[in-house]
Amino acid sequence: MKTFELLPHTADIKIRVYGPTLADLFRNALVGMFQSIGPHAEGCVVVNGLLECAELPRLHQVNIVATPIESLLVDFLSHALYLSDVHNEAYLDADIHEIHEAHVKATLFGVSVTRFEVVEIKAVTYHDLTVRKIGDGYQVDIVFDI
């Protein structure tokens, strides 16, 4: 199953994210958000357009409460963007410890970055944002304001 894909958008960045569970959807949204802006980091390589690092030494605990699920996702991603700006990092993996319709608790795993290929993301938007149950999993389209 695909984790995410870039979709065409006129002025911003849009990704479609997939996950068999809500935890996977949130993890894949985080990874897709940072991979879509092309992070560069020492000791990492780009493989098939995605940054791969042997280690992700930068860890952050996050605990987000919001409803509905769309707001929870936006707040989760927005907090990751805030941490990225403050610490000059990109988060390329996450361990979702708990997730419910109004709460997510996770550890973000990242790496210090030297730069991003694309201009940095200003905000996670609610434009056309609906978490949908599809078949045996979930899907969401996310637009990032750049």
N, C-alpha and C positions, 0 to 999 in steps of 0.2 A: 504494500500500500504506500502511495506517495505520502510524504509528510507535509510538503508545501510546494506551491508553484507561483511564479510571478505572473500577474495578469496585466494586460495593457491598461494604461491610464494616462490621460492627457498631461496632467501637471504634477501629480503626486505618485506615490508608490502604492501598488495594490497587490496583495497576496491572497491566495486561497489556501487555507490550512485544513488538514485532515487529521483525524485521530480516532483510533478504535474506542478510546475512553476519553472522558473530560480531562483527565490528567495528561494524557498524550496530546490532546488538542492544545492545552495551555503550553506544554513543553514545546511542541512543534511551532506554535505561534511565536514564542520567544526566539527560538532558533531562526525561524524564517524572517522575523523582523531584523535581526542583526545581520544575517547572511545577505539579505537583500540590499544592504548598503555597502557591502564589500569591505569588511574590516581588514586591516593589515597589521600584522604582529610579528615581532622578531621570533625566530625559531619555528614558525608555522609555515605551511605551504598551501597554495591554492590548488585544489584538485576538482576538476569538472565545475569550475566556477565557485566552489565553496571553500572557505578557510578551514583547514584541518590542523589541529595542534595536538602534539603528543600528550601534553599536560594542560589542564585548565586550573591554574593555581589560585585564582582569585575567587573567593567564596563569599556569598552574602545570603543571609537568612531573610526571607520576606514573609510577612503575615498580613494578608489583605482581607478586609471584610467589605462587601458591597452586594447590592441586589439591583436588578436581576443579574443573571449570569453574564450578559453582555457588559454590564458595568464592572463586574468582577474581572473580566478579561481585560477591559480597557485600563482599569486601575492597576492590575498586575503588570501589564506591558509598560504603562506610564511610569510606574515605580522603577522598573528595570532601566528605562531610558534615563530617569533621574540619576540612578546609581552610575550608569555609563558616563553621563556628563560629569559628575562629581569626581569619579575615579579614573576617567579616561580608559574605560574597559569595554569589551564586547562579551556578551554572555552567549555561549554556544551550546550549553546544555543546562538541564535543571532536573532536580529530583523533587517531584511533587509529593510531599509527605501526606498531606490531607487536602481533599477538595470536596466541597459541597456546593449547593446552589448559591450560598452567600459567603463562602470562606475558602481561601486557598492559603496553604502554608507550604513553603518551598525553599530549597537551597538552589541558588543560581551559581553556576560554574562558568568562570570566564578567564579572560587573558587581557593583559595590558595591551593597548593598541597604539600604533604609531600614527595611524590616520585611517579615514574611511574613504573608499573609492568614490562614493556618491556623497553629496552634501548630507549632513546629519539630519535625522528625523526631528522635526519640531514637536509633533504631537501625534498621538494615536486618536483617530477620529471615530465617531459613531456612524459615519456615512454608510448606509446599506449594511450595517453590522447586525447580523442575526445568526446566533448559534443554532444550527439545524441538525436534527437527528437524520442521518442518511444510512439506509441499510443497516450494517452492523457497526456503525460508528457515528462520528460527528464531522461537521464541516462548517467553516466560517470564512467569509471574505472580510479582509481588513484593509482600510485605506490609511496610509500614513501621510501626514502633511509634512512636506519637505521645504 
